[in-house]
């Protein structure tokens, strides 16, 4: 009779470890890419607005908003990948 309630085999535990590691790695990379795209896009938007003034403001804000949307979207995907890797 086992001492603990862990009924997973060694293979099952190994697969979960690899899946979790891959999920965390991919999720971390997606967070990084999303953060870079978001920051760069907001920077480009601020530069456009600064260079063009009120005439370019709608385009500049559109660029910044799109970049923020990419950042948010990749963050959600990354969270889902990490959760899937952990069996959630």
Biopython code that builds the backbone (N, CA, C, O; Angstrom):
import numpy as np
from Bio.PDB.StructureBuilder import StructureBuilder

atoms = [
    (1, "UNK", "N", (0.846, -1.171, 0.000)),
    (1, "UNK", "CA", (0.000, 0.000, 0.000)),
    (1, "UNK", "C", (0.894, 1.238, 0.000)),
    (1, "UNK", "O", (1.821, 1.332, 0.805)),
    (2, "UNK", "N", (0.618, 2.209, -0.916)),
    (2, "UNK", "CA", (1.464, 3.396, -0.969)),
    (2, "UNK", "C", (1.296, 4.256, 0.283)),
    (2, "UNK", "O", (0.240, 4.274, 0.916)),
    (3, "UNK", "N", (2.352, 4.951, 0.610)),
    (3, "UNK", "CA", (2.335, 5.826, 1.782)),
    (3, "UNK", "C", (1.562, 7.109, 1.491)),
    (3, "UNK", "O", (0.877, 7.642, 2.364)),
    (4, "UNK", "N", (1.677, 7.594, 0.267)),
    (4, "UNK", "CA", (0.938, 8.814, -0.083)),
    (4, "UNK", "C", (-0.132, 8.480, -1.120)),
    (4, "UNK", "O", (-0.208, 7.348, -1.597)),
    (5, "UNK", "N", (-0.940, 9.450, -1.459)),
    (5, "UNK", "CA", (-2.036, 9.232, -2.408)),
    (5, "UNK", "C", (-1.623, 9.508, -3.837)),
    (5, "UNK", "O", (-2.486, 9.596, -4.711)),
    (6, "UNK", "N", (-0.346, 9.647, -4.108)),
    (6, "UNK", "CA", (0.130, 9.932, -5.449)),
    (6, "UNK", "C", (0.160, 8.634, -6.246)),
    (6, "UNK", "O", (1.005, 7.773, -6.002)),
    (7, "UNK", "N", (-0.748, 8.494, -7.185)),
    (7, "UNK", "CA", (-0.845, 7.260, -7.957)),
    (7, "UNK", "C", (-0.242, 7.405, -9.348)),
    (7, "UNK", "O", (-0.439, 6.528, -10.190)),
    (8, "UNK", "N", (0.488, 8.491, -9.616)),
    (8, "UNK", "CA", (1.089, 8.701, -10.924)),
    (8, "UNK", "C", (2.314, 7.820, -11.091)),
    (8, "UNK", "O", (3.089, 7.607, -10.159)),
    (9, "UNK", "N", (2.461, 7.321, -12.293)),
    (9, "UNK", "CA", (3.657, 6.532, -12.586)),
    (9, "UNK", "C", (4.814, 7.478, -12.872)),
    (9, "UNK", "O", (4.621, 8.686, -13.013)),
    (10, "UNK", "N", (5.996, 6.931, -12.956)),
    (10, "UNK", "CA", (7.168, 7.736, -13.282)),
    (10, "UNK", "C", (7.055, 8.373, -14.648)),
    (10, "UNK", "O", (7.473, 9.515, -14.841)),
    (11, "UNK", "N", (6.488, 7.639, -15.609)),
    (11, "UNK", "CA", (6.321, 8.168, -16.962)),
    (11, "UNK", "C", (5.344, 9.333, -16.955)),
    (11, "UNK", "O", (5.598, 10.368, -17.571)),
    (12, "UNK", "N", (4.245, 9.166, -16.268)),
    (12, "UNK", "CA", (3.242, 10.229, -16.186)),
    (12, "UNK", "C", (3.819, 11.481, -15.543)),
    (12, "UNK", "O", (3.572, 12.593, -16.008)),
    (13, "UNK", "N", (4.578, 11.304, -14.486)),
    (13, "UNK", "CA", (5.213, 12.446, -13.824)),
    (13, "UNK", "C", (6.207, 13.123, -14.746)),
    (13, "UNK", "O", (6.296, 14.350, -14.779)),
    (14, "UNK", "N", (6.958, 12.324, -15.498)),
    (14, "UNK", "CA", (7.929, 12.882, -16.436)),
    (14, "UNK", "C", (7.277, 13.667, -17.548)),
    (14, "UNK", "O", (7.763, 14.729, -17.938)),
    (15, "UNK", "N", (6.166, 13.143, -18.064)),
    (15, "UNK", "CA", (5.445, 13.842, -19.124)),
    (15, "UNK", "C", (4.900, 15.164, -18.600)),
    (15, "UNK", "O", (4.978, 16.182, -19.288)),
    (16, "UNK", "N", (4.354, 15.159, -17.399)),
    (16, "UNK", "CA", (3.831, 16.398, -16.822)),
    (16, "UNK", "C", (4.945, 17.420, -16.616)),
    (16, "UNK", "O", (4.742, 18.613, -16.842)),
    (17, "UNK", "N", (6.116, 16.960, -16.190)),
    (17, "UNK", "CA", (7.246, 17.868, -15.994)),
    (17, "UNK", "C", (7.643, 18.518, -17.313)),
    (17, "UNK", "O", (7.829, 19.734, -17.377)),
    (18, "UNK", "N", (7.775, 17.708, -18.371)),
    (18, "UNK", "CA", (8.173, 18.232, -19.675)),
    (18, "UNK", "C", (7.113, 19.181, -20.212)),
    (18, "UNK", "O", (7.431, 20.260, -20.713)),
    (19, "UNK", "N", (5.853, 18.777, -20.105)),
    (19, "UNK", "CA", (4.755, 19.622, -20.586)),
    (19, "UNK", "C", (4.727, 20.948, -19.841)),
    (19, "UNK", "O", (4.542, 21.999, -20.454)),
    (20, "UNK", "N", (4.907, 20.910, -18.545)),
    (20, "UNK", "CA", (4.921, 22.123, -17.749)),
    (20, "UNK", "C", (6.094, 23.015, -18.128)),
    (20, "UNK", "O", (5.949, 24.231, -18.251)),
    (21, "UNK", "N", (7.252, 22.403, -18.312)),
    (21, "UNK", "CA", (8.443, 23.173, -18.670)),
    (21, "UNK", "C", (8.268, 23.837, -20.032)),
    (21, "UNK", "O", (8.581, 25.016, -20.197)),
    (22, "UNK", "N", (7.771, 23.086, -21.000)),
    (22, "UNK", "CA", (7.548, 23.645, -22.335)),
    (22, "UNK", "C", (6.490, 24.748, -22.268)),
    (22, "UNK", "O", (6.661, 25.807, -22.871)),
    (23, "UNK", "N", (5.409, 24.510, -21.545)),
    (23, "UNK", "CA", (4.356, 25.524, -21.412)),
    (23, "UNK", "C", (4.866, 26.795, -20.779)),
    (23, "UNK", "O", (4.550, 27.891, -21.243)),
    (24, "UNK", "N", (5.652, 26.668, -19.724)),
    (24, "UNK", "CA", (6.197, 27.851, -19.068)),
    (24, "UNK", "C", (7.177, 28.594, -19.963)),
    (24, "UNK", "O", (7.205, 29.825, -19.971)),
    (25, "UNK", "N", (7.981, 27.851, -20.718)),
    (25, "UNK", "CA", (8.945, 28.480, -21.623)),
    (25, "UNK", "C", (8.238, 29.230, -22.745)),
    (25, "UNK", "O", (8.552, 30.390, -23.015)),
    (26, "UNK", "N", (7.291, 28.576, -23.395)),
    (26, "UNK", "CA", (6.552, 29.217, -24.484)),
    (26, "UNK", "C", (5.750, 30.400, -23.952)),
    (26, "UNK", "O", (5.708, 31.459, -24.579)),
    (27, "UNK", "N", (5.121, 30.221, -22.807)),
    (27, "UNK", "CA", (4.363, 31.327, -22.221)),
    (27, "UNK", "C", (5.253, 32.516, -21.895)),
    (27, "UNK", "O", (4.871, 33.664, -22.124)),
    (28, "UNK", "N", (6.433, 32.246, -21.363)),
    (28, "UNK", "CA", (7.370, 33.328, -21.056)),
    (28, "UNK", "C", (7.832, 34.048, -22.307)),
    (28, "UNK", "O", (7.941, 35.274, -22.320)),
    (29, "UNK", "N", (8.106, 33.286, -23.365)),
    (29, "UNK", "CA", (8.515, 33.909, -24.625)),
    (29, "UNK", "C", (7.400, 34.766, -25.213)),
    (29, "UNK", "O", (7.653, 35.858, -25.720)),
    (30, "UNK", "N", (6.176, 34.276, -25.146)),
    (30, "UNK", "CA", (5.044, 35.064, -25.649)),
    (30, "UNK", "C", (4.877, 36.352, -24.852)),
    (30, "UNK", "O", (4.595, 37.404, -25.426)),
    (31, "UNK", "N", (5.047, 36.278, -23.540)),
    (31, "UNK", "CA", (4.972, 37.485, -22.721)),
    (31, "UNK", "C", (6.048, 38.482, -23.129)),
    (31, "UNK", "O", (5.792, 39.683, -23.209)),
    (32, "UNK", "N", (7.248, 37.983, -23.383)),
    (32, "UNK", "CA", (8.346, 38.863, -23.787)),
    (32, "UNK", "C", (8.063, 39.529, -25.122)),
    (32, "UNK", "O", (8.213, 40.743, -25.265)),
    (33, "UNK", "N", (7.652, 38.726, -26.100)),
    (33, "UNK", "CA", (7.356, 39.280, -27.427)),
    (33, "UNK", "C", (6.216, 40.291, -27.341)),
    (33, "UNK", "O", (6.294, 41.368, -27.932)),
    (34, "UNK", "N", (5.173, 39.951, -26.616)),
    (34, "UNK", "CA", (4.050, 40.874, -26.470)),
    (34, "UNK", "C", (4.461, 42.172, -25.800)),
    (34, "UNK", "O", (4.025, 43.250, -26.205)),
    (35, "UNK", "N", (5.295, 42.073, -24.782)),
    (35, "UNK", "CA", (5.769, 43.279, -24.095)),
    (35, "UNK", "C", (6.604, 44.158, -24.994)),
    (35, "UNK", "O", (6.475, 45.382, -24.972)),
    (36, "UNK", "N", (7.468, 43.534, -25.793)),
    (36, "UNK", "CA", (8.320, 44.307, -26.712)),
    (36, "UNK", "C", (7.471, 44.988, -27.781)),
    (36, "UNK", "O", (7.664, 46.169, -28.071)),
    (37, "UNK", "N", (6.535, 44.246, -28.366)),
    (37, "UNK", "CA", (5.667, 44.823, -29.395)),
    (37, "UNK", "C", (4.828, 45.959, -28.810)),
    (37, "UNK", "O", (4.676, 47.011, -29.431)),
    (38, "UNK", "N", (4.290, 45.740, -27.618)),
    (38, "UNK", "CA", (3.471, 46.772, -26.988)),
    (38, "UNK", "C", (4.261, 48.033, -26.702)),
    (38, "UNK", "O", (3.808, 49.136, -27.010)),
    (39, "UNK", "N", (5.433, 47.879, -26.118)),
    (39, "UNK", "CA", (6.255, 49.050, -25.786)),
    (39, "UNK", "C", (6.728, 49.775, -27.047)),
    (39, "UNK", "O", (6.704, 51.004, -27.111)),
    (40, "UNK", "N", (7.154, 49.008, -28.042)),
    (40, "UNK", "CA", (7.630, 49.622, -29.282)),
    (40, "UNK", "C", (6.499, 50.372, -29.990)),
    (40, "UNK", "O", (6.693, 51.484, -30.482)),
    (41, "UNK", "N", (5.339, 49.764, -30.033)),
    (41, "UNK", "CA", (4.203, 50.412, -30.689)),
    (41, "UNK", "C", (3.778, 51.688, -29.987)),
    (41, "UNK", "O", (3.463, 52.688, -30.632)),
    (42, "UNK", "N", (3.770, 51.648, -28.666)),
    (42, "UNK", "CA", (3.426, 52.875, -27.934)),
    (42, "UNK", "C", (4.482, 53.945, -28.161)),
    (42, "UNK", "O", (4.158, 55.128, -28.269)),
    (43, "UNK", "N", (5.740, 53.537, -28.235)),
    (43, "UNK", "CA", (6.820, 54.496, -28.511)),
    (43, "UNK", "C", (6.674, 55.116, -29.887)),
    (43, "UNK", "O", (6.846, 56.325, -30.043)),
    (44, "UNK", "N", (6.358, 54.309, -30.885)),
    (44, "UNK", "CA", (6.143, 54.827, -32.238)),
    (44, "UNK", "C", (4.945, 55.769, -32.241)),
    (44, "UNK", "O", (4.991, 56.824, -32.873)),
    (45, "UNK", "N", (3.889, 55.406, -31.552)),
    (45, "UNK", "CA", (2.714, 56.273, -31.482)),
    (45, "UNK", "C", (3.027, 57.614, -30.852)),
    (45, "UNK", "O", (2.591, 58.653, -31.347)),
    (46, "UNK", "N", (3.787, 57.598, -29.757)),
    (46, "UNK", "CA", (4.175, 58.863, -29.113)),
    (46, "UNK", "C", (5.062, 59.696, -30.031)),
    (46, "UNK", "O", (4.927, 60.918, -30.089)),
    (47, "UNK", "N", (5.956, 59.042, -30.737)),
    (47, "UNK", "CA", (6.836, 59.761, -31.659)),
    (47, "UNK", "C", (6.031, 60.389, -32.787)),
    (47, "UNK", "O", (6.254, 61.546, -33.144)),
    (48, "UNK", "N", (5.091, 59.627, -33.351)),
    (48, "UNK", "CA", (4.245, 60.175, -34.415)),
    (48, "UNK", "C", (3.447, 61.379, -33.926)),
    (48, "UNK", "O", (3.353, 62.401, -34.606)),
    (49, "UNK", "N", (2.881, 61.236, -32.745)),
    (49, "UNK", "CA", (2.075, 62.337, -32.217)),
    (49, "UNK", "C", (2.950, 63.550, -31.935)),
    (49, "UNK", "O", (2.547, 64.681, -32.206)),
    (50, "UNK", "N", (4.126, 63.326, -31.401)),
    (50, "UNK", "CA", (5.031, 64.442, -31.130)),
    (50, "UNK", "C", (5.495, 65.135, -32.399)),
    (50, "UNK", "O", (5.649, 66.356, -32.419)),
    (51, "UNK", "N", (5.721, 64.365, -33.461)),
    (51, "UNK", "CA", (6.225, 64.931, -34.705)),
    (51, "UNK", "C", (5.132, 65.609, -35.528)),
    (51, "UNK", "O", (5.400, 66.582, -36.233)),
    (52, "UNK", "N", (3.912, 65.105, -35.441)),
    (52, "UNK", "CA", (2.847, 65.634, -36.306)),
    (52, "UNK", "C", (1.848, 66.502, -35.555)),
    (52, "UNK", "O", (1.048, 67.205, -36.174)),
    (53, "UNK", "N", (1.886, 66.459, -34.244)),
    (53, "UNK", "CA", (0.941, 67.256, -33.467)),
    (53, "UNK", "C", (-0.463, 66.705, -33.554)),
    (53, "UNK", "O", (-0.666, 65.497, -33.679)),
    (54, "UNK", "N", (-1.416, 67.592, -33.488)),
    (54, "UNK", "CA", (-2.813, 67.153, -33.458)),
    (54, "UNK", "C", (-3.261, 66.526, -34.775)),
    (54, "UNK", "O", (-4.209, 65.741, -34.794)),
    (55, "UNK", "N", (-2.588, 66.865, -35.879)),
    (55, "UNK", "CA", (-2.977, 66.310, -37.178)),
    (55, "UNK", "C", (-2.750, 64.793, -37.208)),
    (55, "UNK", "O", (-3.555, 64.062, -37.785)),
    (56, "UNK", "N", (-1.680, 64.324, -36.602)),
    (56, "UNK", "CA", (-1.373, 62.904, -36.633)),
    (56, "UNK", "C", (-1.841, 62.129, -35.419)),
    (56, "UNK", "O", (-1.610, 60.925, -35.318)),
    (57, "UNK", "N", (-2.497, 62.813, -34.501)),
    (57, "UNK", "CA", (-2.919, 62.172, -33.249)),
    (57, "UNK", "C", (-3.789, 60.934, -33.459)),
    (57, "UNK", "O", (-3.541, 59.923, -32.802)),
    (58, "UNK", "N", (-4.793, 60.956, -34.335)),
    (58, "UNK", "CA", (-5.618, 59.745, -34.500)),
    (58, "UNK", "C", (-4.809, 58.531, -34.974)),
    (58, "UNK", "O", (-5.013, 57.419, -34.489)),
    (59, "UNK", "N", (-3.901, 58.746, -35.912)),
    (59, "UNK", "CA", (-3.079, 57.639, -36.403)),
    (59, "UNK", "C", (-2.134, 57.168, -35.306)),
    (59, "UNK", "O", (-1.951, 55.968, -35.103)),
    (60, "UNK", "N", (-1.538, 58.119, -34.606)),
    (60, "UNK", "CA", (-0.593, 57.776, -33.543)),
    (60, "UNK", "C", (-1.280, 56.973, -32.440)),
    (60, "UNK", "O", (-0.731, 55.986, -31.953)),
    (61, "UNK", "N", (-2.453, 57.387, -32.058)),
    (61, "UNK", "CA", (-3.178, 56.649, -31.014)),
    (61, "UNK", "C", (-3.635, 55.287, -31.515)),
    (61, "UNK", "O", (-3.684, 54.322, -30.752)),
    (62, "UNK", "N", (-3.969, 55.213, -32.798)),
    (62, "UNK", "CA", (-4.338, 53.929, -33.373)),
    (62, "UNK", "C", (-3.178, 52.942, -33.334)),
    (62, "UNK", "O", (-3.364, 51.768, -33.014)),
    (63, "UNK", "N", (-1.981, 53.423, -33.662)),
    (63, "UNK", "CA", (-0.792, 52.570, -33.608)),
    (63, "UNK", "C", (-0.550, 52.112, -32.173)),
    (63, "UNK", "O", (-0.309, 50.931, -31.923)),
    (64, "UNK", "N", (-0.615, 53.045, -31.242)),
    (64, "UNK", "CA", (-0.384, 52.711, -29.832)),
    (64, "UNK", "C", (-1.443, 51.738, -29.309)),
    (64, "UNK", "O", (-1.117, 50.794, -28.589)),
    (65, "UNK", "N", (-2.689, 51.965, -29.664)),
    (65, "UNK", "CA", (-3.763, 51.075, -29.212)),
    (65, "UNK", "C", (-3.634, 49.676, -29.811)),
    (65, "UNK", "O", (-3.880, 48.681, -29.129)),
    (66, "UNK", "N", (-3.252, 49.601, -31.078)),
    (66, "UNK", "CA", (-3.070, 48.298, -31.717)),
    (66, "UNK", "C", (-1.937, 47.523, -31.036)),
    (66, "UNK", "O", (-2.056, 46.323, -30.793)),
    (67, "UNK", "N", (-0.845, 48.216, -30.734)),
    (67, "UNK", "CA", (0.284, 47.567, -30.067)),
    (67, "UNK", "C", (-0.102, 47.088, -28.672)),
    (67, "UNK", "O", (0.310, 46.009, -28.245)),
    (68, "UNK", "N", (-0.881, 47.878, -27.974)),
    (68, "UNK", "CA", (-1.349, 47.473, -26.650)),
    (68, "UNK", "C", (-2.269, 46.263, -26.769)),
    (68, "UNK", "O", (-2.235, 45.368, -25.924)),
    (69, "UNK", "N", (-3.086, 46.233, -27.809)),
    (69, "UNK", "CA", (-3.955, 45.078, -28.042)),
    (69, "UNK", "C", (-3.158, 43.813, -28.307)),
    (69, "UNK", "O", (-3.518, 42.738, -27.829)),
    (70, "UNK", "N", (-2.072, 43.937, -29.069)),
    (70, "UNK", "CA", (-1.206, 42.776, -29.318)),
    (70, "UNK", "C", (-0.598, 42.302, -28.005)),
    (70, "UNK", "O", (-0.541, 41.102, -27.739)),
    (71, "UNK", "N", (-0.149, 43.237, -27.193)),
    (71, "UNK", "CA", (0.451, 42.886, -25.902)),
    (71, "UNK", "C", (-0.565, 42.173, -25.010)),
    (71, "UNK", "O", (-0.247, 41.147, -24.407)),
    (72, "UNK", "N", (-1.756, 42.695, -24.923)),
    (72, "UNK", "CA", (-2.803, 42.061, -24.104)),
    (72, "UNK", "C", (-3.161, 40.673, -24.632)),
    (72, "UNK", "O", (-3.320, 39.727, -23.861)),
    (73, "UNK", "N", (-3.286, 40.564, -25.952)),
    (73, "UNK", "CA", (-3.641, 39.279, -26.552)),
    (73, "UNK", "C", (-2.578, 38.218, -26.329)),
    (73, "UNK", "O", (-2.894, 37.077, -25.991)),
    (74, "UNK", "N", (-1.315, 38.591, -26.518)),
    (74, "UNK", "CA", (-0.253, 37.607, -26.293)),
    (74, "UNK", "C", (-0.154, 37.250, -24.821)),
    (74, "UNK", "O", (0.212, 36.124, -24.481)),
    (75, "UNK", "N", (-0.470, 38.183, -23.949)),
    (75, "UNK", "CA", (-0.480, 37.887, -22.513)),
    (75, "UNK", "C", (-1.532, 36.846, -22.165)),
    (75, "UNK", "O", (-1.283, 35.953, -21.356)),
    (76, "UNK", "N", (-2.706, 36.959, -22.773)),
    (76, "UNK", "CA", (-3.771, 35.986, -22.522)),
    (76, "UNK", "C", (-3.408, 34.613, -23.088)),
    (76, "UNK", "O", (-3.652, 33.583, -22.459)),
    (77, "UNK", "N", (-2.825, 34.617, -24.278)),
    (77, "UNK", "CA", (-2.399, 33.348, -24.875)),
    (77, "UNK", "C", (-1.320, 32.707, -24.016)),
    (77, "UNK", "O", (-1.356, 31.504, -23.758)),
    (78, "UNK", "N", (-0.365, 33.509, -23.574)),
    (78, "UNK", "CA", (0.721, 32.983, -22.739)),
    (78, "UNK", "C", (0.172, 32.370, -21.458)),
    (78, "UNK", "O", (0.620, 31.304, -21.035)),
    (79, "UNK", "N", (-0.789, 33.035, -20.844)),
    (79, "UNK", "CA", (-1.391, 32.507, -19.625)),
    (79, "UNK", "C", (-2.075, 31.174, -19.906)),
    (79, "UNK", "O", (-1.975, 30.240, -19.110)),
    (80, "UNK", "N", (-2.773, 31.085, -21.042)),
    (80, "UNK", "CA", (-3.433, 29.841, -21.414)),
    (80, "UNK", "C", (-2.450, 28.710, -21.669)),
    (80, "UNK", "O", (-2.695, 27.565, -21.289)),
    (81, "UNK", "N", (-1.335, 29.036, -22.317)),
    (81, "UNK", "CA", (-0.306, 28.024, -22.579)),
    (81, "UNK", "C", (0.292, 27.526, -21.270)),
    (81, "UNK", "O", (0.477, 26.324, -21.080)),
    (82, "UNK", "N", (0.591, 28.447, -20.380)),
    (82, "UNK", "CA", (1.147, 28.052, -19.070)),
    (82, "UNK", "C", (0.154, 27.188, -18.300)),
    (82, "UNK", "O", (0.528, 26.165, -17.726)),
    (83, "UNK", "N", (-1.104, 27.597, -18.288)),
    (83, "UNK", "CA", (-2.125, 26.819, -17.583)),
    (83, "UNK", "C", (-2.277, 25.428, -18.190)),
    (83, "UNK", "O", (-2.399, 24.440, -17.465)),
    (84, "UNK", "N", (-2.268, 25.352, -19.518)),
    (84, "UNK", "CA", (-2.383, 24.048, -20.183)),
    (84, "UNK", "C", (-1.199, 23.166, -19.835)),
    (84, "UNK", "O", (-1.359, 21.962, -19.635)),
    (85, "UNK", "N", (-0.024, 23.748, -19.761)),
    (85, "UNK", "CA", (1.154, 22.978, -19.392)),
    (85, "UNK", "C", (1.098, 22.441, -17.981)),
    (85, "UNK", "O", (1.726, 21.432, -17.660)),
    (86, "UNK", "N", (0.343, 23.122, -17.146)),
    (86, "UNK", "CA", (0.205, 22.685, -15.753)),
    (86, "UNK", "C", (-1.043, 21.838, -15.539)),
    (86, "UNK", "O", (-1.361, 21.466, -14.409)),
    (87, "UNK", "N", (-1.743, 21.536, -16.619)),
    (87, "UNK", "CA", (-2.931, 20.693, -16.523)),
    (87, "UNK", "C", (-4.154, 21.399, -15.979)),
    (87, "UNK", "O", (-5.060, 20.741, -15.468)),
    (88, "UNK", "N", (-4.209, 22.703, -16.072)),
    (88, "UNK", "CA", (-5.368, 23.460, -15.553)),
    (88, "UNK", "C", (-6.425, 23.614, -16.627)),
    (88, "UNK", "O", (-7.469, 24.219, -16.383)),
]
sb = StructureBuilder()
sb.init_structure("model")
sb.init_model(0)
sb.init_chain("A")
sb.init_seg("    ")
for serial, (resi, resn, name, xyz) in enumerate(atoms, 1):
    if name == "N":
        sb.init_residue(resn, " ", resi, " ")
    sb.init_atom(name, np.array(xyz, "f"), 0.0, 1.0, " ", f" {name:<3s}", serial, name[0])
structure = sb.get_structure()
